[in-house]
Amino acid sequence: AIPEVHKFSGNMALAAADEGAVKTSDRSEVASTLGSRHIGSTSAASGVSAGPWLSSVSMDDAVGQVRFVFDKPIDDNLIYEAKNFMIMTPAGDLVRAQSMVEVTGNTILMNFDKNIVHAARGVVINDEAVADYQGQKSPARTIKI
């Protein structure tokens, strides 16, 4: 069955789906993997870019912090918006970071609610969440936990 279609704001730029959220319509009925896609943008879909690429994360649910690790150093002279860093819950909801803690080398540390970090099933960053020292910006990315 096709899910109900909802109309969203033109400001929406990224959609994410939890693992198994959708099955193919062919006989295989293969379930989808956790992932994301750009919406209404002319930029390329997820892929390696010249900007910093989110390669992994580490989580500390005791203090509610997530360290986002990129493939190259990110500019520590910029202030990054917490709203561009999210955790995906088991229900598929995206919960934004509360605040930025620090930028160190190729990592950025963000504060979240401890319970959200503990329950995390994935992380998502928006397009242009961080930049390197040449001003090249990161693409949107989703990582399954």
TIVO-2410 file (N, C-alpha, C; in nm, 3 decimals):
# residues 145
REC num residu      c1      c2      c3 atome chaine
REC   1      A   0.084  -0.118   0.000     N      A
REC   1      A   0.000   0.000   0.000    CA      A
REC   1      A   0.088   0.124   0.000     C      A
REC   2      I   0.045   0.223  -0.073     N      A
REC   2      I   0.119   0.349  -0.079    CA      A
REC   2      I   0.083   0.432   0.043     C      A
REC   3      P   0.185   0.482   0.116     N      A
REC   3      P   0.155   0.564   0.234    CA      A
REC   3      P   0.090   0.695   0.195     C      A
REC   4      E   0.020   0.755   0.289     N      A
REC   4      E  -0.042   0.884   0.267    CA      A
REC   4      E   0.064   0.987   0.233     C      A
REC   5      V   0.035   1.073   0.137     N      A
REC   5      V   0.129   1.176   0.096    CA      A
REC   5      V   0.097   1.303   0.173     C      A
REC   6      H   0.201   1.363   0.231     N      A
REC   6      H   0.185   1.487   0.307    CA      A
REC   6      H   0.257   1.599   0.234     C      A
REC   7      K   0.200   1.718   0.239     N      A
REC   7      K   0.264   1.835   0.178    CA      A
REC   7      K   0.349   1.903   0.285     C      A
REC   8      F   0.477   1.924   0.254     N      A
REC   8      F   0.568   1.987   0.348    CA      A
REC   8      F   0.617   2.119   0.293     C      A
REC   9      S   0.675   2.198   0.381     N      A
REC   9      S   0.729   2.328   0.346    CA      A
REC   9      S   0.833   2.317   0.235     C      A
REC  10      G   0.844   2.420   0.155     N      A
REC  10      G   0.946   2.424   0.051    CA      A
REC  10      G   1.087   2.433   0.107     C      A
REC  11      N   1.098   2.454   0.240     N      A
REC  11      N   1.229   2.462   0.304    CA      A
REC  11      N   1.287   2.325   0.334     C      A
REC  12      M   1.211   2.220   0.313     N      A
REC  12      M   1.261   2.085   0.342    CA      A
REC  12      M   1.364   2.047   0.237     C      A
REC  13      A   1.478   1.991   0.284     N      A
REC  13      A   1.587   1.960   0.191    CA      A
REC  13      A   1.631   1.815   0.198     C      A
REC  14      L   1.588   1.741   0.301     N      A
REC  14      L   1.637   1.605   0.319    CA      A
REC  14      L   1.527   1.517   0.376     C      A
REC  15      A   1.517   1.397   0.324     N      A
REC  15      A   1.424   1.298   0.379    CA      A
REC  15      A   1.504   1.178   0.425     C      A
REC  16      A   1.461   1.113   0.532     N      A
REC  16      A   1.531   0.995   0.584    CA      A
REC  16      A   1.429   0.886   0.611     C      A
REC  17      A   1.471   0.761   0.590     N      A
REC  17      A   1.384   0.646   0.617    CA      A
REC  17      A   1.461   0.545   0.700     C      A
REC  18      D   1.392   0.487   0.798     N      A
REC  18      D   1.451   0.387   0.885    CA      A
REC  18      D   1.466   0.256   0.809     C      A
REC  19      E   1.557   0.172   0.854     N      A
REC  19      E   1.578   0.041   0.793    CA      A
REC  19      E   1.447  -0.038   0.796     C      A
REC  20      G   1.408  -0.096   0.683     N      A
REC  20      G   1.287  -0.177   0.674    CA      A
REC  20      G   1.159  -0.097   0.661     C      A
REC  21      A   1.168   0.035   0.649     N      A
REC  21      A   1.048   0.119   0.641    CA      A
REC  21      A   0.967   0.094   0.514     C      A
REC  22      V   1.035   0.056   0.407     N      A
REC  22      V   0.969   0.037   0.277    CA      A
REC  22      V   1.018  -0.094   0.217     C      A
REC  23      K   0.927  -0.164   0.148     N      A
REC  23      K   0.966  -0.286   0.076    CA      A
REC  23      K   0.944  -0.265  -0.072     C      A
REC  24      T   1.025  -0.330  -0.154     N      A
REC  24      T   1.010  -0.316  -0.299    CA      A
REC  24      T   0.878  -0.374  -0.343     C      A
REC  25      S   0.832  -0.332  -0.459     N      A
REC  25      S   0.705  -0.380  -0.510    CA      A
REC  25      S   0.719  -0.509  -0.590     C      A
REC  26      D   0.842  -0.554  -0.612     N      A
REC  26      D   0.859  -0.679  -0.685    CA      A
REC  26      D   0.845  -0.799  -0.590     C      A
REC  27      R   0.858  -0.917  -0.641     N      A
REC  27      R   0.838  -1.037  -0.559    CA      A
REC  27      R   0.940  -1.054  -0.447     C      A
REC  28      S   1.055  -0.993  -0.460     N      A
REC  28      S   1.159  -1.010  -0.358    CA      A
REC  28      S   1.121  -0.944  -0.226     C      A
REC  29      E   1.041  -0.839  -0.232     N      A
REC  29      E   0.999  -0.762  -0.114    CA      A
REC  29      E   1.117  -0.728  -0.024     C      A
REC  30      V   1.228  -0.690  -0.086     N      A
REC  30      V   1.347  -0.651  -0.012    CA      A
REC  30      V   1.318  -0.523   0.065     C      A
REC  31      A   1.353  -0.521   0.194     N      A
REC  31      A   1.329  -0.404   0.278    CA      A
REC  31      A   1.437  -0.299   0.253     C      A
REC  32      S   1.398  -0.173   0.272     N      A
REC  32      S   1.492  -0.062   0.253    CA      A
REC  32      S   1.596  -0.060   0.364     C      A
REC  33      T   1.708   0.005   0.334     N      A
REC  33      T   1.811   0.027   0.434    CA      A
REC  33      T   1.793   0.168   0.489     C      A
REC  34      L   1.854   0.196   0.603     N      A
REC  34      L   1.853   0.330   0.658    CA      A
REC  34      L   1.922   0.422   0.558     C      A
REC  35      G   1.859   0.534   0.526     N      A
REC  35      G   1.921   0.622   0.429    CA      A
REC  35      G   1.853   0.755   0.420     C      A
REC  36      S   1.907   0.840   0.334     N      A
REC  36      S   1.851   0.973   0.315    CA      A
REC  36      S   1.866   1.015   0.170     C      A
REC  37      R   1.784   1.111   0.129     N      A
REC  37      R   1.788   1.166  -0.007    CA      A
REC  37      R   1.762   1.314  -0.001     C      A
REC  38      H   1.826   1.388  -0.091     N      A
REC  38      H   1.798   1.529  -0.106    CA      A
REC  38      H   1.659   1.544  -0.167     C      A
REC  39      I   1.590   1.650  -0.130     N      A
REC  39      I   1.457   1.678  -0.184    CA      A
REC  39      I   1.460   1.817  -0.246     C      A
REC  40      G   1.418   1.826  -0.370     N      A
REC  40      G   1.403   1.956  -0.435    CA      A
REC  40      G   1.531   2.035  -0.448     C      A
REC  41      S   1.642   1.967  -0.456     N      A
REC  41      S   1.770   2.035  -0.469    CA      A
REC  41      S   1.836   1.994  -0.600     C      A
REC  42      T   1.912   2.083  -0.657     N      A
REC  42      T   1.985   2.049  -0.778    CA      A
REC  42      T   2.121   1.990  -0.746     C      A
REC  43      S   2.159   1.989  -0.617     N      A
REC  43      S   2.288   1.931  -0.580    CA      A
REC  43      S   2.282   1.780  -0.589     C      A
REC  44      A   2.398   1.719  -0.601     N      A
REC  44      A   2.405   1.574  -0.613    CA      A
REC  44      A   2.360   1.507  -0.484     C      A
REC  45      A   2.306   1.386  -0.497     N      A
REC  45      A   2.268   1.308  -0.380    CA      A
REC  45      A   2.393   1.265  -0.306     C      A
REC  46      S   2.374   1.202  -0.191     N      A
REC  46      S   2.485   1.163  -0.106    CA      A
REC  46      S   2.599   1.101  -0.184     C      A
REC  47      G   2.719   1.139  -0.150     N      A
REC  47      G   2.837   1.086  -0.214    CA      A
REC  47      G   2.958   1.162  -0.165     C      A
REC  48      V   3.073   1.113  -0.194     N      A
REC  48      V   3.194   1.180  -0.149    CA      A
REC  48      V   3.202   1.317  -0.214     C      A
REC  49      S   3.236   1.417  -0.136     N      A
REC  49      S   3.244   1.553  -0.188    CA      A
REC  49      S   3.380   1.612  -0.155     C      A
REC  50      A   3.405   1.732  -0.206     N      A
REC  50      A   3.529   1.801  -0.174    CA      A
REC  50      A   3.528   1.851  -0.031     C      A
REC  51      G   3.408   1.872   0.025     N      A
REC  51      G   3.395   1.917   0.163    CA      A
REC  51      G   3.412   1.802   0.261     C      A
REC  52      P   3.409   1.832   0.390     N      A
REC  52      P   3.422   1.727   0.491    CA      A
REC  52      P   3.309   1.625   0.481     C      A
REC  53      W   3.345   1.497   0.485     N      A
REC  53      W   3.251   1.385   0.472    CA      A
REC  53      W   3.236   1.319   0.608     C      A
REC  54      L   3.113   1.312   0.660     N      A
REC  54      L   3.089   1.246   0.789    CA      A
REC  54      L   3.122   1.098   0.774     C      A
REC  55      S   3.224   1.051   0.846     N      A
REC  55      S   3.267   0.913   0.831    CA      A
REC  55      S   3.225   0.822   0.946     C      A
REC  56      S   3.208   0.877   1.065     N      A
REC  56      S   3.165   0.796   1.179    CA      A
REC  56      S   3.120   0.886   1.293     C      A
REC  57      V   3.068   0.825   1.397     N      A
REC  57      V   3.029   0.897   1.519    CA      A
REC  57      V   3.066   0.811   1.639     C      A
REC  58      S   3.085   0.878   1.751     N      A
REC  58      S   3.098   0.807   1.879    CA      A
REC  58      S   3.000   0.872   1.975     C      A
REC  59      M   2.938   0.789   2.059     N      A
REC  59      M   2.833   0.838   2.147    CA      A
REC  59      M   2.866   0.811   2.293     C      A
REC  60      D   2.832   0.908   2.377     N      A
REC  60      D   2.846   0.893   2.521    CA      A
REC  60      D   2.711   0.923   2.584     C      A
REC  61      D   2.631   0.817   2.604     N      A
REC  61      D   2.496   0.840   2.657    CA      A
REC  61      D   2.497   0.876   2.805     C      A
REC  62      A   2.609   0.857   2.876     N      A
REC  62      A   2.619   0.897   3.017    CA      A
REC  62      A   2.611   1.049   3.031     C      A
REC  63      V   2.665   1.120   2.932     N      A
REC  63      V   2.661   1.267   2.937    CA      A
REC  63      V   2.576   1.328   2.826     C      A
REC  64      G   2.526   1.245   2.734     N      A
REC  64      G   2.440   1.295   2.626    CA      A
REC  64      G   2.516   1.366   2.517     C      A
REC  65      Q   2.634   1.315   2.482     N      A
REC  65      Q   2.714   1.381   2.378    CA      A
REC  65      Q   2.742   1.286   2.263     C      A
REC  66      V   2.748   1.344   2.144     N      A
REC  66      V   2.783   1.269   2.023    CA      A
REC  66      V   2.898   1.343   1.954     C      A
REC  67      R   3.004   1.269   1.924     N      A
REC  67      R   3.117   1.324   1.850    CA      A
REC  67      R   3.103   1.280   1.704     C      A
REC  68      F   3.087   1.378   1.613     N      A
REC  68      F   3.076   1.355   1.471    CA      A
REC  68      F   3.216   1.361   1.412     C      A
REC  69      V   3.259   1.255   1.344     N      A
REC  69      V   3.396   1.245   1.292    CA      A
REC  69      V   3.393   1.258   1.139     C      A
REC  70      F   3.473   1.350   1.086     N      A
REC  70      F   3.478   1.376   0.943    CA      A
REC  70      F   3.611   1.326   0.885     C      A
REC  71      D   3.616   1.317   0.753     N      A
REC  71      D   3.736   1.264   0.687    CA      A
REC  71      D   3.849   1.365   0.672     C      A
REC  72      K   3.828   1.489   0.713     N      A
REC  72      K   3.931   1.592   0.705    CA      A
REC  72      K   3.904   1.695   0.815     C      A
REC  73      P   4.004   1.775   0.849     N      A
REC  73      P   3.984   1.877   0.952    CA      A
REC  73      P   3.874   1.975   0.914     C      A
REC  74      I   3.799   2.019   1.015     N      A
REC  74      I   3.695   2.119   0.991    CA      A
REC  74      I   3.738   2.251   1.055     C      A
REC  75      D   3.691   2.358   0.996     N      A
REC  75      D   3.731   2.493   1.037    CA      A
REC  75      D   3.683   2.521   1.179     C      A
REC  76      D   3.778   2.537   1.272     N      A
REC  76      D   3.741   2.561   1.411    CA      A
REC  76      D   3.722   2.710   1.441     C      A
REC  77      N   3.730   2.795   1.339     N      A
REC  77      N   3.705   2.938   1.357    CA      A
REC  77      N   3.559   2.975   1.330     C      A
REC  78      L   3.478   2.875   1.294     N      A
REC  78      L   3.336   2.898   1.266    CA      A
REC  78      L   3.251   2.848   1.382     C      A
REC  79      I   3.131   2.903   1.392     N      A
REC  79      I   3.034   2.854   1.489    CA      A
REC  79      I   2.932   2.773   1.412     C      A
REC  80      Y   2.912   2.649   1.452     N      A
REC  80      Y   2.823   2.558   1.382    CA      A
REC  80      Y   2.689   2.548   1.454     C      A
REC  81      E   2.582   2.544   1.377     N      A
REC  81      E   2.447   2.541   1.432    CA      A
REC  81      E   2.409   2.399   1.473     C      A
REC  82      A   2.368   2.385   1.598     N      A
REC  82      A   2.329   2.254   1.652    CA      A
REC  82      A   2.212   2.194   1.575     C      A
REC  83      K   2.126   2.278   1.518     N      A
REC  83      K   2.008   2.227   1.447    CA      A
REC  83      K   2.043   2.142   1.325     C      A
REC  84      N   2.168   2.151   1.277     N      A
REC  84      N   2.210   2.073   1.160    CA      A
REC  84      N   2.260   1.933   1.194     C      A
REC  85      F   2.258   1.897   1.322     N      A
REC  85      F   2.305   1.767   1.369    CA      A
REC  85      F   2.191   1.699   1.443     C      A
REC  86      M   2.153   1.579   1.399     N      A
REC  86      M   2.035   1.513   1.453    CA      A
REC  86      M   2.061   1.366   1.485     C      A
REC  87      I   1.979   1.316   1.575     N      A
REC  87      I   1.975   1.173   1.607    CA      A
REC  87      I   1.842   1.119   1.558     C      A
REC  88      M   1.844   1.001   1.498     N      A
REC  88      M   1.721   0.933   1.458    CA      A
REC  88      M   1.683   0.835   1.569     C      A
REC  89      T   1.561   0.847   1.618     N      A
REC  89      T   1.510   0.761   1.725    CA      A
REC  89      T   1.458   0.630   1.666     C      A
REC  90      P   1.427   0.530   1.752     N      A
REC  90      P   1.368   0.405   1.702    CA      A
REC  90      P   1.237   0.428   1.625     C      A
REC  91      A   1.165   0.534   1.657     N      A
REC  91      A   1.038   0.565   1.589    CA      A
REC  91      A   1.062   0.637   1.456     C      A
REC  92      G   1.188   0.671   1.426     N      A
REC  92      G   1.219   0.741   1.303    CA      A
REC  92      G   1.215   0.892   1.315     C      A
REC  93      D   1.193   0.943   1.436     N      A
REC  93      D   1.192   1.087   1.457    CA      A
REC  93      D   1.335   1.140   1.456     C      A
REC  94      L   1.352   1.261   1.408     N      A
REC  94      L   1.483   1.327   1.410    CA      A
REC  94      L   1.483   1.430   1.522     C      A
REC  95      V   1.579   1.416   1.614     N      A
REC  95      V   1.591   1.507   1.728    CA      A
REC  95      V   1.719   1.588   1.712     C      A
REC  96      R   1.706   1.719   1.710     N      A
REC  96      R   1.820   1.807   1.688    CA      A
REC  96      R   1.909   1.816   1.812     C      A
REC  97      A   2.038   1.841   1.789     N      A
REC  97      A   2.131   1.865   1.899    CA      A
REC  97      A   2.088   1.990   1.975     C      A
REC  98      Q   2.122   1.993   2.104     N      A
REC  98      Q   2.088   2.109   2.187    CA      A
REC  98      Q   2.191   2.220   2.175     C      A
REC  99      S   2.318   2.183   2.164     N      A
REC  99      S   2.424   2.283   2.155    CA      A
REC  99      S   2.555   2.220   2.108     C      A
REC 100      M   2.644   2.305   2.057     N      A
REC 100      M   2.777   2.261   2.017    CA      A
REC 100      M   2.869   2.273   2.138     C      A
REC 101      V   2.956   2.174   2.157     N      A
REC 101      V   3.053   2.177   2.266    CA      A
REC 101      V   3.188   2.227   2.216     C      A
REC 102      E   3.242   2.159   2.112     N      A
REC 102      E   3.374   2.196   2.064    CA      A
REC 102      E   3.399   2.141   1.924     C      A
REC 103      V   3.496   2.203   1.857     N      A
REC 103      V   3.549   2.152   1.730    CA      A
REC 103      V   3.696   2.122   1.756     C      A
REC 104      T   3.736   1.997   1.728     N      A
REC 104      T   3.875   1.956   1.749    CA      A
REC 104      T   3.919   1.874   1.629     C      A
REC 105      G   4.015   1.927   1.552     N      A
REC 105      G   4.068   1.854   1.437    CA      A
REC 105      G   3.959   1.823   1.336     C      A
REC 106      N   3.930   1.694   1.320     N      A
REC 106      N   3.827   1.652   1.223    CA      A
REC 106      N   3.697   1.612   1.293     C      A
REC 107      T   3.677   1.660   1.417     N      A
REC 107      T   3.555   1.622   1.490    CA      A
REC 107      T   3.480   1.744   1.542     C      A
REC 108      I   3.350   1.724   1.564     N      A
REC 108      I   3.268   1.824   1.631    CA      A
REC 108      I   3.183   1.750   1.734     C      A
REC 109      L   3.180   1.805   1.856     N      A
REC 109      L   3.108   1.743   1.967    CA      A
REC 109      L   2.979   1.820   1.993     C      A
REC 110      M   2.867   1.748   1.999     N      A
REC 110      M   2.736   1.809   2.019    CA      A
REC 110      M   2.667   1.751   2.143     C      A
REC 111      N   2.589   1.836   2.211     N      A
REC 111      N   2.508   1.793   2.325    CA      A
REC 111      N   2.368   1.755   2.280     C      A
REC 112      F   2.320   1.643   2.332     N      A
REC 112      F   2.182   1.597   2.313    CA      A
REC 112      F   2.128   1.555   2.450     C      A
REC 113      D   1.999   1.528   2.456     N      A
REC 113      D   1.941   1.468   2.575    CA      A
REC 113      D   1.999   1.328   2.593     C      A
REC 114      K   2.036   1.290   2.716     N      A
REC 114      K   2.097   1.159   2.742    CA      A
REC 114      K   2.010   1.044   2.693     C      A
REC 115      N   1.879   1.052   2.715     N      A
REC 115      N   1.788   0.944   2.675    CA      A
REC 115      N   1.782   0.928   2.523     C      A
REC 116      I   1.792   1.039   2.452     N      A
REC 116      I   1.791   1.035   2.306    CA      A
REC 116      I   1.918   0.967   2.255     C      A
REC 117      V   2.032   1.000   2.314     N      A
REC 117      V   2.159   0.938   2.274    CA      A
REC 117      V   2.154   0.788   2.301     C      A
REC 118      H   2.100   0.750   2.415     N      A
REC 118      H   2.091   0.608   2.452    CA      A
REC 118      H   2.004   0.530   2.353     C      A
REC 119      A   1.899   0.593   2.303     N      A
REC 119      A   1.803   0.524   2.214    CA      A
REC 119      A   1.837   0.540   2.066     C      A
REC 120      A   1.943   0.610   2.033     N      A
REC 120      A   1.974   0.643   1.893    CA      A
REC 120      A   1.984   0.521   1.804     C      A
REC 121      R   1.926   0.533   1.683     N      A
REC 121      R   1.937   0.429   1.580    CA      A
REC 121      R   2.015   0.479   1.460     C      A
REC 122      G   2.040   0.610   1.458     N      A
REC 122      G   2.116   0.669   1.350    CA      A
REC 122      G   2.143   0.815   1.378     C      A
REC 123      V   2.232   0.873   1.298     N      A
REC 123      V   2.258   1.017   1.305    CA      A
REC 123      V   2.243   1.075   1.166     C      A
REC 124      V   2.206   1.202   1.160     N      A
REC 124      V   2.186   1.271   1.033    CA      A
REC 124      V   2.249   1.410   1.046     C      A
REC 125      I   2.319   1.452   0.941     N      A
REC 125      I   2.362   1.592   0.933    CA      A
REC 125      I   2.302   1.652   0.807     C      A
REC 126      N   2.269   1.779   0.814     N      A
REC 126      N   2.217   1.851   0.699    CA      A
REC 126      N   2.329   1.892   0.605     C      A
REC 127      D   2.292   1.926   0.481     N      A
REC 127      D   2.387   1.987   0.387    CA      A
REC 127      D   2.452   2.108   0.454     C      A
REC 128      E   2.580   2.125   0.429     N      A
REC 128      E   2.654   2.242   0.474    CA      A
REC 128      E   2.659   2.255   0.626     C      A
REC 129      A   2.653   2.141   0.698     N      A
REC 129      A   2.659   2.144   0.844    CA      A
REC 129      A   2.794   2.193   0.893     C      A
REC 130      V   2.902   2.155   0.824     N      A
REC 130      V   3.037   2.201   0.860    CA      A
REC 130      V   3.112   2.239   0.733     C      A
REC 131      A   3.227   2.304   0.753     N      A
REC 131      A   3.311   2.344   0.639    CA      A
REC 131      A   3.457   2.321   0.676     C      A
REC 132      D   3.539   2.300   0.573     N      A
REC 132      D   3.683   2.288   0.597    CA      A
REC 132      D   3.746   2.428   0.587     C      A
REC 133      Y   3.878   2.434   0.601     N      A
REC 133      Y   3.947   2.563   0.600    CA      A
REC 133      Y   3.945   2.632   0.464     C      A
REC 134      Q   3.912   2.559   0.357     N      A
REC 134      Q   3.901   2.619   0.224    CA      A
REC 134      Q   3.758   2.666   0.194     C      A
REC 135      G   3.667   2.647   0.291     N      A
REC 135      G   3.529   2.689   0.274    CA      A
REC 135      G   3.441   2.585   0.206     C      A
REC 136      Q   3.495   2.467   0.179     N      A
REC 136      Q   3.415   2.361   0.117    CA      A
REC 136      Q   3.325   2.300   0.225     C      A
REC 137      K   3.198   2.286   0.191     N      A
REC 137      K   3.098   2.245   0.290    CA      A
REC 137      K   3.062   2.097   0.277     C      A
REC 138      S   3.018   2.042   0.388     N      A
REC 138      S   2.984   1.900   0.393    CA      A
REC 138      S   2.849   1.873   0.327     C      A
REC 139      P   2.833   1.753   0.268     N      A
REC 139      P   2.702   1.713   0.216    CA      A
REC 139      P   2.618   1.651   0.328     C      A
REC 140      A   2.489   1.642   0.305     N      A
REC 140      A   2.400   1.574   0.400    CA      A
REC 140      A   2.442   1.428   0.408     C      A
REC 141      R   2.423   1.367   0.525     N      A
REC 141      R   2.465   1.228   0.542    CA      A
REC 141      R   2.388   1.165   0.655     C      A
REC 142      T   2.357   1.037   0.641     N      A
REC 142      T   2.293   0.957   0.744    CA      A
REC 142      T   2.382   0.837   0.774     C      A
REC 143      I   2.401   0.809   0.902     N      A
REC 143      I   2.477   0.691   0.944    CA      A
REC 143      I   2.393   0.610   1.042     C      A
REC 144      K   2.381   0.482   1.014     N      A
REC 144      K   2.308   0.392   1.103    CA      A
REC 144      K   2.396   0.358   1.223     C      A
REC 145      I   2.336   0.354   1.339     N      A
REC 145      I   2.408   0.317   1.461    CA      A
REC 145      I   2.388   0.170   1.490     C      A
***
